[in-house]
Amino acid sequence: MQTVTESQVKLSTASDVISALQNILTRSQLIMPDLETPYSQPRLSSTNYFAIELKDQSISDIVAERQQQLDAISAEILSLETIRNSIKNLKRQLFKQKNKVTKSINLHNRLRSALWRLPTEILSQIFHHCLPKLNEWPRPSQLKAPMLLARICRRWRDVTVGVPSLWCRLSVTADDDHWQQATFCYDLFLKRSRGLPLSLLLECSENHSTKLRNLLQPYIKQISSLYINFPHLQAQVPDQPELLLEDLPALQELTIVTVPASSSAVIPCISRLPSTLSSLRLFVTVFRLEALFSFSPVWTHLTIVEITLHDQNAFLHLLRLCPKLFALRVAIVSHEIQALRPFTHTTLQYLCFRDCLKFKNPVAGVLRALSLPNLLRLWVCSPLPWPHDEFKEFLTRSKCPLDVLYICPGSCPLMPPEQRAEYAALVRSSRASRPQTS
């Protein structure tokens, strides 16, 4: 009787498996034995088998036949086991092949779409619009751009990794948990910027300046914009803030946020900032006049400043220290009226008095002394009453081409139409008298 051993079963396709199963089913019908013998009859149940041997068939012959039948059945069981394993292997292969075919279908379907035929330059511009907004600082995350874009498909990954400008803004937080793994992610992110200017936000605790400096050291010459958030707890003082503020040859924009308790460690570092710095925002402390002079070399090059000053006199001195100032956002804490010498600043175009309601900012005193001939936009949160006469004198004296005047809602009642008409007339007159430029 023919049997199928494991070495003889070589199945590579579904049709081979089906044919092998059909053969086993056919053979199983042939080898099913009839186990009835003269010795299994009920009438012989009390007979001594060892003393009886029937004439037509010996016990030895029956045992030999049963052994052959057992061998045949065992061989078929082995064949079924082999086929079962072949089915498992074939199933895995078929699933792999199915996935490959599906990917091929999806790939060619995408190629029919205009999106997948876009040039790399256009696709990279679309990817830039997927990045977080300018006021948001991304952390390395596979759920957000740009890392998310690199996971869509091979081409998107090639485009994403190949566009350095997608990797130039990053938020870095130093902590003691999983720092080694985080360092790897930060470093990979920054490497992809390939030397382009970097904009970084640093969340720095009281003892992590060294960690952050070591991480950023290979990229220190790329940093053009830096936002440093020092501890907000009064008891915490940054250990070595100078590590984050020294040797930044390409720095153009700097924002520092901390509490007064930490400002004494931060302020001395400002005087050592490079001449490339053009924008400085300080949420550190209230600056008095003498503090401004302590880092006067920096003021000369600044065009954008945001700061909190103690009084009106410090405000005017700040303008004197910043001859190139283009935009100023300022809060004045003291509401004491001071005698101010007249001063004209010729480059300031954007001026915002912030937190004036909180600090009772004496806008009227500033307007009496200040002339801004190139002012374009003015934002004021002024306590009651609005200094109408002083503002008219300011417009007449400055002859500025003002196009936006924003007075914080709630600080004073809605401006009467006749006052707005007076301001508009003064501005039109100033524009008409200004020399025309080609």
ZIJOFEN-V133989 format. One record per residue. N is the residue number from 1. RES is the residue in one letter. PSI is psi in degrees with one decimal (999 if undefined). OMEGA is omega in whole degrees, 0 to 359 (* if undefined). Layout:
# ZIJOFEN-V133989
n->(N:N)
res->(RES:RES)
psi->(PSI:PSI)
omega->(OMEGA:OMEGA)
This chain:
# ZIJOFEN-V133989
n->(1:2:3:4:5:6:7:8:9:10:11:12:13:14:15:16:17:18:19:20:21:22:23:24:25:26:27:28:29:30:31:32:33:34:35:36:37:38:39:40:41:42:43:44:45:46:47:48:49:50:51:52:53:54:55:56:57:58:59:60:61:62:63:64:65:66:67:68:69:70:71:72:73:74:75:76:77:78:79:80:81:82:83:84:85:86:87:88:89:90:91:92:93:94:95:96:97:98:99:100:101:102:103:104:105:106:107:108:109:110:111:112:113:114:115:116:117:118:119:120:121:122:123:124:125:126:127:128:129:130:131:132:133:134:135:136:137:138:139:140:141:142:143:144:145:146:147:148:149:150:151:152:153:154:155:156:157:158:159:160:161:162:163:164:165:166:167:168:169:170:171:172:173:174:175:176:177:178:179:180:181:182:183:184:185:186:187:188:189:190:191:192:193:194:195:196:197:198:199:200:201:202:203:204:205:206:207:208:209:210:211:212:213:214:215:216:217:218:219:220:221:222:223:224:225:226:227:228:229:230:231:232:233:234:235:236:237:238:239:240:241:242:243:244:245:246:247:248:249:250:251:252:253:254:255:256:257:258:259:260:261:262:263:264:265:266:267:268:269:270:271:272:273:274:275:276:277:278:279:280:281:282:283:284:285:286:287:288:289:290:291:292:293:294:295:296:297:298:299:300:301:302:303:304:305:306:307:308:309:310:311:312:313:314:315:316:317:318:319:320:321:322:323:324:325:326:327:328:329:330:331:332:333:334:335:336:337:338:339:340:341:342:343:344:345:346:347:348:349:350:351:352:353:354:355:356:357:358:359:360:361:362:363:364:365:366:367:368:369:370:371:372:373:374:375:376:377:378:379:380:381:382:383:384:385:386:387:388:389:390:391:392:393:394:395:396:397:398:399:400:401:402:403:404:405:406:407:408:409:410:411:412:413:414:415:416:417:418:419:420:421:422:423:424:425:426:427:428:429:430:431:432:433:434:435:436:437:438)
res->(M:Q:T:V:T:E:S:Q:V:K:L:S:T:A:S:D:V:I:S:A:L:Q:N:I:L:T:R:S:Q:L:I:M:P:D:L:E:T:P:Y:S:Q:P:R:L:S:S:T:N:Y:F:A:I:E:L:K:D:Q:S:I:S:D:I:V:A:E:R:Q:Q:Q:L:D:A:I:S:A:E:I:L:S:L:E:T:I:R:N:S:I:K:N:L:K:R:Q:L:F:K:Q:K:N:K:V:T:K:S:I:N:L:H:N:R:L:R:S:A:L:W:R:L:P:T:E:I:L:S:Q:I:F:H:H:C:L:P:K:L:N:E:W:P:R:P:S:Q:L:K:A:P:M:L:L:A:R:I:C:R:R:W:R:D:V:T:V:G:V:P:S:L:W:C:R:L:S:V:T:A:D:D:D:H:W:Q:Q:A:T:F:C:Y:D:L:F:L:K:R:S:R:G:L:P:L:S:L:L:L:E:C:S:E:N:H:S:T:K:L:R:N:L:L:Q:P:Y:I:K:Q:I:S:S:L:Y:I:N:F:P:H:L:Q:A:Q:V:P:D:Q:P:E:L:L:L:E:D:L:P:A:L:Q:E:L:T:I:V:T:V:P:A:S:S:S:A:V:I:P:C:I:S:R:L:P:S:T:L:S:S:L:R:L:F:V:T:V:F:R:L:E:A:L:F:S:F:S:P:V:W:T:H:L:T:I:V:E:I:T:L:H:D:Q:N:A:F:L:H:L:L:R:L:C:P:K:L:F:A:L:R:V:A:I:V:S:H:E:I:Q:A:L:R:P:F:T:H:T:T:L:Q:Y:L:C:F:R:D:C:L:K:F:K:N:P:V:A:G:V:L:R:A:L:S:L:P:N:L:L:R:L:W:V:C:S:P:L:P:W:P:H:D:E:F:K:E:F:L:T:R:S:K:C:P:L:D:V:L:Y:I:C:P:G:S:C:P:L:M:P:P:E:Q:R:A:E:Y:A:A:L:V:R:S:S:R:A:S:R:P:Q:T:S)
psi->(132.2:133.0:162.4:116.1:168.9:-36.7:-20.9:-14.3:106.8:100.9:122.7:-15.6:165.3:-35.6:-34.9:-42.4:-43.6:-43.0:-42.1:-40.2:-39.9:-38.9:-41.7:-40.9:-39.8:-45.6:-32.6:-27.7:-29.1:-30.0:0.5:109.7:151.6:110.8:3.7:130.8:166.6:-22.1:-11.9:8.1:145.7:-30.6:-15.8:14.7:-26.9:10.5:147.8:104.1:-28.1:-18.3:-5.4:137.9:115.1:152.3:-35.4:-17.1:128.2:158.6:-37.6:-40.1:-39.8:-44.9:-42.2:-41.4:-42.1:-35.5:-40.2:-41.8:-41.4:-41.5:-40.3:-43.0:-41.6:-38.7:-40.0:-38.3:-42.5:-39.4:-41.5:-39.9:-42.3:-42.6:-39.0:-43.8:-37.2:-37.6:-42.1:-47.1:-43.2:-37.7:-43.6:-43.2:-41.9:-38.0:-40.9:-44.7:-36.3:-44.0:-40.1:-41.9:-41.2:-44.4:-39.7:-41.1:-47.3:-41.0:-48.9:-30.9:-39.8:-35.5:-22.7:-16.2:144.2:-29.7:-39.6:-5.6:3.1:142.5:156.7:-38.5:-42.7:-40.9:-39.4:-35.1:-38.8:-41.1:-34.5:-34.6:-14.3:-12.6:158.1:156.8:163.6:-28.5:7.1:141.1:112.0:145.6:153.6:118.5:133.8:-3.9:-0.2:155.6:148.2:-13.6:-34.7:-40.7:-33.3:-8.3:-2.6:-52.2:173.8:-41.8:-41.7:-36.3:-44.2:-41.7:-45.9:-48.8:-28.5:1.1:96.9:-30.4:-13.5:-11.1:29.0:-3.2:129.1:142.8:129.6:125.9:124.7:127.8:-179.7:-4.1:123.6:33.4:-36.4:-44.4:-41.4:-38.9:-40.5:-44.6:-45.6:-45.3:-41.9:-42.6:-49.5:-33.0:-35.4:-10.4:-19.8:46.2:-2.4:158.5:139.4:143.3:116.7:143.6:125.3:119.1:103.8:123.1:-174.0:-17.9:32.6:9.9:-40.7:-43.2:-46.7:-40.3:-43.0:-38.7:-41.5:-10.3:-44.6:-16.2:13.5:-31.4:-6.6:-17.8:115.4:-25.3:128.7:126.0:115.3:123.3:100.6:172.3:147.8:-3.2:134.1:-32.9:-13.9:134.6:130.0:138.4:-51.6:75.8:-25.7:-23.7:-28.4:-9.6:3.5:151.9:56.6:75.5:-20.7:7.9:128.4:-31.9:133.3:129.9:129.0:128.1:125.7:-176.1:159.7:-32.8:-26.7:-11.5:-31.0:-26.5:-19.4:-42.2:-43.9:-24.4:-22.3:-36.1:-16.0:10.2:152.5:163.9:-10.6:-16.1:127.0:-18.2:127.1:118.9:121.1:110.4:66.6:-59.2:-178.8:123.0:127.1:173.7:-45.1:-30.2:-33.1:-40.7:-19.5:-24.5:46.2:-30.6:-27.6:-34.8:-31.6:-34.3:-3.8:141.0:-20.8:129.6:139.2:126.2:160.6:123.1:158.0:-41.5:177.5:-37.7:-41.5:-33.8:-49.3:-36.2:-33.6:-42.3:-37.4:-35.2:-16.3:77.5:-21.5:9.4:130.7:-38.6:135.7:128.2:117.5:149.1:137.5:120.1:-50.7:136.0:15.1:131.6:126.6:152.6:115.7:138.2:141.2:143.4:139.4:128.3:123.1:-11.3:-13.1:125.6:-23.6:123.7:129.0:122.9:103.2:159.0:27.9:-32.7:-38.7:-40.3:2.8:52.0:125.7:75.6:-36.5:-44.6:-38.2:-42.6:-30.0:-31.7:-18.2:141.9:128.7:86.7:-15.5:17.3:129.4:-34.8:137.0:123.6:130.0:131.4:99.0:139.4:162.1:147.5:160.8:129.5:77.1:-49.3:-44.4:-36.8:-36.6:-43.5:-38.5:-45.6:-40.6:-42.5:-40.8:-32.8:47.5:150.9:50.8:129.9:-12.0:124.3:114.5:118.9:125.4:125.7:138.6:-21.3:-26.8:159.1:164.9:131.3:129.1:145.6:-34.8:-32.8:-43.4:-36.5:-39.3:-44.3:-43.7:-39.2:-42.1:-39.9:-41.8:-40.1:-39.5:-40.4:-38.2:-32.2:-10.3:142.7:141.1:136.9:140.9:999)
omega->(182:175:182:178:184:182:181:184:177:187:182:180:178:180:177:179:181:180:179:178:179:178:180:179:180:182:182:177:183:187:178:188:169:189:179:175:176:182:182:181:181:184:182:185:181:184:176:185:182:181:185:172:182:184:187:183:179:178:180:178:180:180:179:179:180:179:177:179:179:178:180:180:179:178:179:177:178:178:179:177:179:179:178:177:178:178:179:180:180:178:178:179:180:178:176:180:178:179:179:179:179:178:179:177:180:180:183:174:179:181:176:180:179:181:184:175:180:175:181:182:180:180:179:176:176:180:178:179:177:181:176:180:184:179:176:182:185:169:180:182:178:179:181:175:4:185:178:181:182:182:186:181:184:182:178:177:180:180:183:181:183:179:185:184:176:188:188:178:188:173:183:177:178:175:183:182:176:183:181:178:179:179:178:180:179:183:177:179:185:179:182:176:172:172:179:178:184:171:187:169:181:173:190:174:191:185:186:180:181:178:182:180:179:179:187:186:180:185:189:181:178:189:178:179:185:176:183:178:179:187:179:179:185:184:184:176:180:188:181:182:180:178:182:185:179:175:177:190:183:185:178:182:180:173:179:177:176:179:181:181:181:187:181:178:185:187:181:181:185:182:182:179:186:180:177:184:179:182:182:177:186:171:191:185:174:184:171:185:184:178:178:181:184:174:182:180:183:187:188:188:187:174:179:181:169:191:173:183:183:187:182:182:177:178:181:178:176:178:178:181:184:183:182:187:183:181:182:174:192:170:178:188:185:177:178:178:181:175:185:175:180:180:179:176:192:184:184:181:182:182:179:171:183:177:184:179:181:186:181:185:181:183:184:181:179:182:180:186:193:172:181:187:181:182:179:184:181:175:183:166:189:174:177:351:176:184:185:183:180:181:176:179:178:180:180:183:184:185:184:179:185:177:177:171:182:177:187:177:179:180:177:181:180:183:180:181:182:178:178:178:178:180:181:179:179:180:178:179:179:180:181:183:181:180:179:178:181:*)
